[in-house]
């Protein structure tokens, strides 16, 4: 969203991203028991460089161990990964944050 290029929360349901927005907004939308993964101010990005982070996108995400101001291919590839999700499931959790 060009009006809001950065968000502080991602809601994943099953294998898809359900919504991207503010933590308060997405907590209201979550139903039932939820697992919260705190990215601690780091960057959440699509697992593939050409992927998108929007509602309906595959829940293939990663948390990068840095705060990026631009999500370029080089920046994403160069940042160490803290956590990775594939189809909404944790497949790599370096520091046990999930």
Secondary structure by P-SEA (a helix, b strand, c coil): ccccccccbbbbccccccccccaaaaaaacccbbbbbbcccbbbbccccccccccccccbbbbcccccccccaaaaaacccccccccccccccccccc
